[in-house]
């Protein structure tokens, strides 16, 4: 089964995801904290609208495999 995720089209080069190398343009986020992604929840988490300093576990597909 192929879960449809949300494709990352670009990253802020000065942002933590790009600087840390954790995410790359073209990656597909398929889960957030173990649950299938919902666009509104994912958007809030990525914009930092959740509790400041909280952590989110992303499941990412890159090049056809989960990383």
ABEGO torsion letter per residue (X at the ends): XBBBBBBBABBBAABAAAAAGABBBGBBBABBGGBBBBAAAAAAAAAGABBBGBBBBBBBBBGGBBX
